[in-house]
């Protein structure tokens, strides 16, 4: 059982069921095809020329023409278009890998094994001609050779992604490596949950891979979930270590606190994340288990519990050490291919949006792929089917979400940034809306040319049910709903809900559900949550005079891309908690005050601006699940 088949330790899984009318999908697909052909004919050549700098025939097939290529579209995952010419280099190991230890220095204040760090990794190489040097694609994480997740050997590919790279990318002249982070597998020290020791170990492993005599000096890091967070860590070291040419984070973390807190509110797993979830990794009964007595390991449980009780900025140094994005923006000189599921409930999409814009603004070459899937890879129909739910949780975008061209996309990315050959891939963001349509946003996402749509909770939104007073731990409260829309709204980015409230004590929490309703049926569009101690936004705790003073809670929804059609209504429901968040540690009765400053704000794409975007259709899924969806 691999990392991808076991129930991830950081996932609290739920069973999801879906169904969909094939006729509806077929009709929508035909309509999109007609629109696509018109747009492609009108804008395709101009766009291609502007991206490539010419109209030469040696460029990659653009994404809007991939549907014409001979992709395998009835399989369990995507494939590259052409098989590489190199076989794997055979070794004494039956899996044709070699195992290595990389030494690195751990600061003495880290305790444990300091200063003598050891990182365990395995390498698979192609059998190339003498003198030919190859780049390395690496995956770094805590799951390799861990009994708790049943990956018994570092020499065996410990993830589905690793297997795919070895089978499909390695034959094109690439090595692959999988790295056990500190305190896991055979790597020594303690499992410090993305702290300093882990960061230094990742950098040391990447440097070692770049310096081998068979390596061309270029390394790329890729991975999903925890393994999608380690690329951000390695990228923090920047220009001093320019061997890291590209990273491909897939639903990874830009920071640990950012995973578990939103607007000050705590996820259920947050208080136990360090020791309760990952603390057992590396503890296997041998004499090296004493190395788990590290300062961060000792204070780990206290950080989560204290942050929940007293505020998420408590133990600020602990969280700052585990926030990566600021140092990436300051130091990194490579490229980023950022991949995110817009319905990922495990690693929420605010890890990617508006992170992609921050990368662009920092001058980092970046591309985004944001589809309506859950915590998964873009090209696996079975997993995307099982984890996509109707009712606004991705099901409406299946099967258009399946990207059978994704492995080819990765190969083209690595060809340019690691092999230093071929045309540069497009620097854009491919975004899918909640009904399945794919489009290209060329400059940034959320886009810069949106128009703000505003509705008042006292005027445009009428109260259709629920008390205006929300009791602590209540799962229901006031509900507002618009009149039927007179035009279709295309919402992109992070909607805001500003709500005037009074509380009985300094505390309380609000959960907001945003829905699209039509003829008695509502589907999820987005949700938001806020600990009212952070009602002004940001990380600073606010104070106010309970009962007498009205505060304005500036809630921000998780990023979304949704179409709400003409004739539909928008419904907003409030409660004290929801999703997988904990009730407020500072429970309080919250009373909603209707007024002009209580508003719902949506960023919309104007009809006039639609023609500036290229809508396209990926290779069409022919898997049996797609025809039955």
C-alpha positions in Angstrom: 0.0 0.0 0.0 1.4 3.4 -1.0 1.1 6.9 0.2 -1.7 7.4 -2.3 -3.8 4.4 -1.4 -3.8 4.6 2.4 -5.9 7.1 4.2 -3.5 10.1 4.5 -2.8 10.9 8.1 -3.8 14.5 7.6 -7.1 13.6 5.9 -10.4 13.1 7.8 -12.0 11.2 4.9 -15.7 11.1 4.1 -17.7 9.0 1.7 -19.1 10.9 -1.3 -21.7 9.8 -3.8 -22.6 11.3 -7.1 -24.8 11.0 -10.1 -25.3 13.0 -13.3 -27.3 13.1 -16.5 -25.2 12.1 -19.5 -27.5 14.0 -21.8 -26.9 17.2 -19.9 -23.1 16.7 -20.1 -23.4 15.9 -23.9 -25.5 19.0 -24.5 -23.1 21.2 -22.6 -20.1 19.7 -24.3 -21.5 20.4 -27.8 -22.3 24.0 -26.8 -18.8 24.5 -25.4 -17.2 22.8 -28.5 -19.0 25.3 -30.8 -17.9 28.2 -28.7 -14.4 26.8 -28.5 -14.0 26.3 -32.2 -15.0 29.9 -32.8 -12.7 31.3 -30.1 -9.8 29.1 -31.2 -10.1 30.2 -34.8 -10.4 33.8 -33.8 -7.7 34.1 -31.1 -5.6 30.9 -31.3 -2.9 32.1 -33.8 -2.5 35.4 -32.2 -2.2 33.9 -28.7 0.3 31.2 -29.9 2.4 33.8 -31.6 2.5 36.1 -28.6 3.5 33.2 -26.3 6.2 31.6 -28.4 7.4 34.9 -29.9 6.9 33.4 -33.4 4.7 31.0 -35.3 7.4 28.3 -35.7 6.3 24.7 -36.1 8.7 23.4 -33.4 6.6 24.7 -30.5 4.6 22.5 -28.2 1.0 21.8 -29.2 -0.9 24.6 -27.4 -3.4 23.5 -24.7 -6.4 24.6 -26.8 -5.4 22.2 -29.6 -4.5 19.1 -27.4 -7.9 17.7 -28.0 -6.7 16.9 -31.6 -3.7 14.8 -30.3 -3.8 11.1 -29.8 -4.0 10.9 -26.0 -5.0 7.8 -24.2 -8.4 8.8 -22.7 -9.9 5.6 -21.5 -7.2 4.6 -19.0 -6.8 4.9 -15.2 -4.5 7.9 -15.6 -2.8 10.0 -18.3 0.2 9.2 -20.4 2.8 11.1 -22.3 2.3 11.2 -26.0 5.6 9.5 -26.9 7.5 6.8 -25.0 11.0 7.8 -24.2 14.0 5.9 -25.6 15.9 5.1 -22.4 15.4 2.1 -20.2 16.0 2.2 -16.5 19.5 1.6 -15.3 19.6 -1.8 -13.7 21.1 -2.2 -10.2 21.5 -5.0 -7.7 18.2 -3.9 -6.2 15.2 -5.6 -7.8 13.5 -2.2 -8.1 16.6 -0.8 -9.9 17.1 1.9 -7.3 20.1 2.8 -5.1 19.9 3.9 -1.5 22.0 6.8 -0.1 22.5 8.8 3.1 23.2 12.5 2.8 24.9 14.2 5.7 24.0 17.7 6.8 24.4 20.0 9.8 21.5 20.6 12.2 21.8 23.6 14.5 22.5 22.5 18.1 19.4 24.3 19.4 17.3 21.8 17.4 18.3 19.0 19.8 17.8 15.4 18.8 20.6 14.3 16.4 22.1 17.7 16.1 24.6 18.6 14.6 24.9 15.3 12.7 21.9 15.1 10.4 21.3 12.2 8.0 18.8 12.2 5.2 17.8 8.9 3.5 16.9 8.8 -0.2 16.6 6.5 -3.1 17.5 7.2 -6.7 16.3 5.7 -10.0 18.4 6.5 -13.1 18.0 6.1 -16.9 20.6 4.0 -18.8 22.1 6.8 -20.9 25.1 6.9 -23.1 28.5 7.5 -21.4 29.1 11.1 -20.6 25.4 12.1 -20.8 24.2 13.8 -17.6 20.6 14.0 -16.6 18.4 16.2 -14.4 16.6 14.9 -11.3 12.9 15.0 -10.4 12.5 14.4 -6.7 9.6 13.8 -4.2 10.3 14.5 -0.6 7.9 13.5 2.2 7.3 11.5 5.5 5.7 8.5 3.9 8.6 6.5 2.5 9.7 3.4 4.5 7.1 4.1 7.2 5.4 1.1 8.8 2.5 3.3 9.8 1.6 3.8 6.1 2.8 0.4 4.9 5.6 1.7 2.7 8.2 -0.9 3.8 11.3 0.1 1.8 12.8 3.3 0.5 14.0 1.4 -2.6 10.4 0.9 -3.7 8.4 3.8 -5.3 6.3 4.9 -2.3 3.7 6.9 -4.2 1.6 6.7 -7.3 3.3 9.8 -8.6 6.7 8.4 -8.2 5.7 5.3 -10.2 4.4 7.5 -13.0 7.5 9.5 -13.2 9.7 6.4 -13.3 7.6 4.8 -16.0 6.8 7.8 -18.2 9.3 10.6 -17.5 12.5 8.8 -16.7 12.7 7.2 -20.2 13.1 10.7 -21.6 16.4 11.1 -19.8 15.5 12.0 -16.2 16.5 10.5 -12.8 13.9 10.2 -10.0 14.6 10.4 -6.3 12.4 10.0 -3.2 13.5 11.6 0.0 12.5 10.8 3.6 12.2 14.0 5.6 13.9 14.2 9.0 12.6 11.8 11.6 10.9 9.5 9.0 12.1 6.4 7.2 15.8 5.9 7.8 16.4 9.7 8.1 17.6 10.5 11.6 16.6 13.3 14.0 13.0 14.0 14.9 9.8 14.5 12.9 9.6 18.3 13.5 6.6 18.9 11.2 8.1 21.1 8.5 10.4 22.9 10.9 14.1 24.0 10.5 15.6 20.5 10.5 13.3 19.3 7.8 13.9 22.4 5.7 17.7 22.0 6.0 17.4 18.3 5.2 15.4 18.9 2.0 17.9 21.5 0.9 20.8 19.2 1.6 19.2 16.3 -0.4 18.5 18.6 -3.4 22.1 19.9 -3.3 23.5 16.3 -3.2 21.4 15.3 -6.2 22.6 18.3 -8.2 26.3 17.5 -7.4 26.4 13.9 -8.5 28.7 13.2 -11.4 25.8 11.8 -13.4 23.6 14.8 -12.8 23.4 17.9 -15.1 23.0 20.0 -11.9 19.3 20.7 -12.4 16.7 19.5 -9.9 12.9 19.8 -9.7 10.7 19.0 -6.7 7.2 17.7 -7.1 4.6 16.2 -4.8 1.1 16.3 -3.4 -0.2 17.2 0.1 2.7 16.9 2.5 5.0 16.1 -0.4 3.6 19.2 -2.1 4.7 21.3 0.8 8.4 20.3 0.8 9.1 22.0 -2.6 8.1 25.3 -1.0 10.6 24.6 1.8 13.5 23.9 -0.6 12.7 27.0 -2.7 13.2 29.2 0.4 17.0 28.9 0.1 17.0 30.9 -3.1 19.9 32.1 -5.2 22.7 30.5 -3.1 21.3 27.2 -4.1 20.3 27.7 -7.7 20.3 24.0 -8.6 16.6 23.9 -7.7 15.3 25.0 -11.1 11.6 24.3 -10.7 9.0 23.2 -8.1 5.6 21.6 -8.8 3.5 21.8 -5.5 0.2 19.9 -5.8 -2.2 20.9 -3.0 0.8 21.7 -0.8 1.2 24.1 2.1 2.7 27.6 2.0 2.6 27.4 5.8 1.5 25.1 8.6 -0.7 27.5 10.5 -2.4 28.4 7.2 -3.5 24.8 6.8 -5.2 24.6 10.1 -6.6 28.1 10.8 -8.8 30.4 8.8 -9.7 33.9 10.0 -8.6 32.7 13.5 -10.9 29.6 13.5 -9.4 26.2 14.1 -9.8 23.0 12.2 -10.6 19.8 14.2 -7.1 18.4 13.5 -5.2 21.6 14.4 -4.5 21.0 18.1 -3.1 17.5 17.5 -1.4 18.0 14.2 2.3 17.8 15.3 2.5 15.0 17.8 -1.0 13.5 17.5 -0.9 13.0 13.7 2.8 12.9 12.7 4.5 12.3 16.0 4.6 8.5 15.6 6.5 8.7 12.4 10.1 7.6 13.0 9.3 6.0 16.3 9.8 2.3 15.6 11.2 0.9 18.8 14.9 1.2 18.0 17.6 3.0 20.1 17.4 6.1 17.9 13.9 7.0 19.2 15.5 9.2 21.8 16.1 11.7 18.9 12.5 12.5 18.9 13.0 14.5 22.1 13.5 17.8 20.3 12.3 21.2 21.5 9.8 21.6 18.7 8.5 18.1 19.3 8.1 18.8 23.0 6.2 22.1 22.4 4.2 20.8 19.4 1.0 19.8 21.3 1.1 23.1 23.2 1.2 25.2 20.1 -2.0 23.8 18.7 -4.0 23.7 21.9 -2.8 27.2 23.0 -3.5 28.7 19.6 -7.1 27.3 19.7 -7.7 28.6 23.2 -5.8 31.9 23.2 -5.4 32.8 19.5 -3.5 31.5 16.5 -0.6 33.9 16.9 0.4 32.3 20.2 3.9 30.7 19.8 4.5 33.0 16.9 8.1 31.8 16.4 6.9 28.2 15.9 4.5 29.3 13.2 6.9 31.8 11.6 9.5 29.0 11.2 6.9 27.0 9.3 5.7 29.7 7.0 7.5 29.4 3.6 6.0 31.7 1.1 7.6 34.9 2.3 11.1 33.5 1.9 10.3 31.9 -1.5 9.2 35.3 -2.8 12.3 36.9 -1.5 14.9 34.3 -2.5 13.8 31.9 -5.1 15.1 32.2 -8.6 13.4 29.2 -10.3 9.9 28.5 -11.7 6.7 27.2 -10.1 4.0 25.1 -11.6 1.2 25.4 -9.0 -1.6 22.8 -9.0 -4.7 22.9 -6.8 -8.1 21.4 -6.5 -10.7 24.1 -6.0 -12.8 21.6 -3.9 -9.9 20.4 -1.8 -11.2 20.2 1.8 -7.9 18.8 3.1 -5.5 21.5 1.8 -7.8 24.3 1.0 -7.4 26.4 -2.2 -6.3 29.5 -0.4 -2.8 27.8 -0.5 -2.8 28.6 -4.3 -5.1 31.6 -4.6 -3.9 34.3 -4.5 -0.4 32.8 -4.0 -0.1 32.5 -7.8 -0.4 36.3 -8.0 2.2 36.8 -5.4 4.6 34.7 -7.4 3.9 36.6 -10.6 4.3 40.0 -8.8 7.7 38.8 -7.5 8.9 38.1 -11.0 8.9 34.3 -10.6 8.0 32.4 -13.7 4.7 30.6 -12.8 1.9 28.6 -14.2 -1.3 27.5 -12.5 -3.7 24.5 -13.0 -6.8 25.0 -10.9 -9.6 22.4 -11.4 -12.8 21.5 -9.6 -11.4 18.3 -8.0 -10.7 17.4 -4.4 -7.4 16.4 -2.8 -6.1 14.6 -5.8 -4.1 14.5 -9.0 -5.7 16.0 -12.2 -5.7 12.9 -14.4 -7.3 9.9 -12.4 -10.9 9.3 -13.4 -11.7 6.8 -10.7 -10.5 8.9 -7.9 -12.0 12.1 -9.2 -15.3 10.3 -9.7 -15.4 8.9 -6.2 -14.3 12.1 -4.6 -16.6 14.5 -6.6 -20.0 15.1 -5.1 -23.0 16.7 -6.7 -24.5 19.6 -4.8 -21.6 22.0 -5.6 -18.7 19.8 -4.5 -17.1 19.1 -7.9 -19.7 16.7 -9.4 -21.1 19.2 -11.8 -17.6 19.6 -13.4 -17.1 15.8 -13.9 -15.8 14.4 -16.3 -14.5 17.7 -17.9 -12.2 18.1 -14.9 -10.1 15.0 -16.0 -6.8 16.2 -17.6 -5.5 13.3 -19.6 -2.9 15.7 -21.0 -1.4 16.3 -17.6 1.6 13.9 -17.8 2.5 15.4 -21.2 2.1 18.8 -19.6 4.6 17.8 -16.9 7.1 16.5 -19.4 7.0 19.7 -21.4 7.5 21.7 -18.2 10.5 19.6 -17.2 12.0 19.6 -20.7 12.3 23.4 -20.6 13.3 23.9 -17.0 15.4 20.9 -16.3 16.7 19.7 -19.7 16.9 23.3 -20.9 15.6 22.4 -24.3 12.4 23.0 -26.2 10.0 26.0 -26.1 9.0 27.6 -22.8 5.6 26.4 -21.6 2.8 29.0 -21.3 3.0 31.3 -18.3 -0.7 31.4 -17.5 -3.4 30.0 -15.2 -5.8 27.3 -16.5 -9.0 27.6 -14.4 -12.1 25.4 -14.5 -15.4 26.8 -13.3 -17.9 24.8 -11.2 -19.8 23.6 -14.3 -16.7 22.2 -16.0 -15.6 24.9 -18.5 -11.9 25.4 -18.8 -10.4 28.8 -19.7 -7.0 30.6 -19.6 -6.4 33.6 -17.4 -3.3 35.1 -18.9 -2.0 37.5 -16.3 -3.2 36.5 -12.8 -5.8 34.8 -10.8 -8.0 36.1 -9.3 -8.1 38.2 -12.4 -7.5 42.0 -12.3 -10.4 42.9 -14.5 -13.3 41.8 -12.3 -16.3 43.9 -11.3 -17.5 43.9 -7.7 -21.1 42.8 -7.3 -22.6 43.9 -3.9 -25.8 43.0 -2.1 -26.9 44.3 1.3 -28.2 41.9 4.0 -30.8 44.5 4.7 -32.0 45.4 1.2 -31.1 43.2 -1.8 -30.9 40.1 0.4 -34.2 39.4 2.2 -34.4 37.4 5.4 -36.2 34.1 4.6 -35.7 32.2 7.8 -33.7 31.7 11.0 -33.2 33.7 14.0 -30.9 36.7 13.9 -29.4 35.5 17.1 -26.9 32.6 16.8 -26.3 30.5 19.9 -22.9 29.0 20.6 -22.4 25.7 18.8 -25.6 26.2 16.8 -25.7 24.6 13.3 -28.3 27.0 12.0 -29.0 30.7 12.1 -30.3 33.5 9.9 -30.7 32.9 6.2 -30.9 35.5 3.5 -31.7 35.0 -0.2 -31.8 37.3 -3.2 -34.5 37.7 -5.8 -33.9 35.7 -9.0 -30.9 37.1 -10.8 -31.6 39.2 -13.9 -28.2 38.2 -15.4 -25.7 35.3 -15.1 -22.9 35.9 -12.6 -19.4 34.5 -13.2 -17.7 34.7 -9.9 -13.9 34.4 -9.6 -11.7 34.6 -6.6 -12.6 35.2 -2.9 -16.0 36.5 -2.1 -16.4 38.6 1.1 -19.2 38.8 3.6 -19.1 41.7 6.0 -21.6 41.3 8.9 -22.4 43.7 11.7 -22.8 41.7 15.0 -22.9 42.2 18.7 -21.8 39.6 21.2 -22.4 38.8 24.9 -18.6 38.3 25.5 -15.4 39.0 23.7 -15.5 36.0 21.5 -17.8 33.9 19.3 -17.5 32.5 15.8 -19.4 32.8 12.5 -19.7 30.2 9.7 -21.2 31.3 6.4 -22.5 29.1 3.6 -23.0 30.5 0.1 -25.4 28.6 -2.1 -26.9 28.7 -5.6 -30.6 27.9 -5.5 -33.1 27.1 -8.2 -36.6 25.6 -8.0 -36.2 24.4 -4.5 -32.7 22.9 -4.9 -29.5 24.6 -3.6 -25.9 23.7 -4.3 -22.8 24.7 -2.4 -20.9 27.6 -3.9 -18.5 28.5 -1.1 -18.1 28.8 2.6 -16.3 31.0 5.1 -15.5 30.9 8.8 -14.2 33.5 11.3 -13.3 33.6 15.0 -14.7 37.0 15.9 -11.6 37.9 17.9 -10.2 38.4 14.4 -13.2 40.3 13.0 -11.1 43.0 11.3 -9.1 40.4 9.3 -5.4 39.6 9.6 -3.6 38.0 12.6 -4.2 40.6 15.3 -6.7 39.9 18.1 -9.3 42.6 18.4 -11.1 43.8 21.5 -14.5 45.5 21.9 -17.2 46.2 24.5 -19.6 43.3 24.5 -23.4 43.9 24.2 -23.0 47.6 23.7 -20.6 47.8 20.8 -21.3 46.6 17.2 -18.4 45.1 15.3 -18.1 44.4 11.6 -16.9 40.8 10.9 -15.0 41.0 7.6 -15.3 37.4 6.5 -13.5 36.0 3.4 -14.7 32.9 1.7 -12.3 30.2 0.4 -11.4 30.8 -3.2 -13.9 29.6 -5.8 -14.8 29.9 -9.5 -18.5 29.5 -10.1 -21.3 30.4 -12.4 -24.7 31.4 -11.0 -27.2 31.5 -13.8 -29.8 34.1 -14.6 -33.1 33.2 -12.8 -31.3 31.5 -9.9 -31.0 33.0 -6.4 -28.1 33.4 -4.0 -28.6 32.2 -0.5 -26.4 33.0 2.5 -26.8 31.0 5.7 -25.0 31.7 9.0 -24.2 29.4 11.9 -21.6 29.2 14.7 -19.5 26.5 13.1 -19.4 24.2 10.1 -17.4 21.9 7.8 -14.6 20.3 9.9 -14.0 23.3 12.1 -14.2 23.3 15.9 -16.7 25.4 17.9 -15.3 28.6 19.1 -13.1 28.3 22.2 -14.6 31.6 23.3 -18.3 30.7 23.0 -20.6 33.6 22.9 -24.2 34.4 21.8 -23.9 36.4 18.5 -26.6 38.7 17.3 -26.6 39.7 13.6 -27.4 43.4 13.0 -28.9 44.2 9.6 -27.7 47.4 8.1 -25.9 49.1 5.1 -22.5 47.8 6.3 -23.6 44.2 6.2 -22.9 43.1 2.6 -22.1 40.2 0.4 -19.4 41.1 -2.2 -18.6 39.0 -5.2 -15.9 39.6 -7.8 -17.4 38.9 -11.2 -16.2 38.6 -14.8 -18.1 41.0 -17.0 -19.7 39.6 -20.2 -17.7 42.2 -22.1 -14.4 40.7 -20.8 -15.3 37.1 -21.7 -13.9 37.5 -25.2 -10.5 38.3 -23.8 -10.3 34.8 -22.3 -9.6 31.7 -24.2 -12.1 28.9 -23.4 -10.8 25.4 -24.4 -11.7 21.7 -24.1 -9.0 19.2 -22.9 -8.8 15.7 -24.4 -12.2 14.2 -23.8 -12.5 11.4 -21.3 -13.5 8.0 -22.8 -13.3 6.1 -19.5 -16.4 4.1 -18.7 -17.1 6.3 -15.6 -17.3 9.3 -17.9 -20.0 7.9 -20.1 -22.0 6.9 -17.0 -21.7 10.3 -15.3 
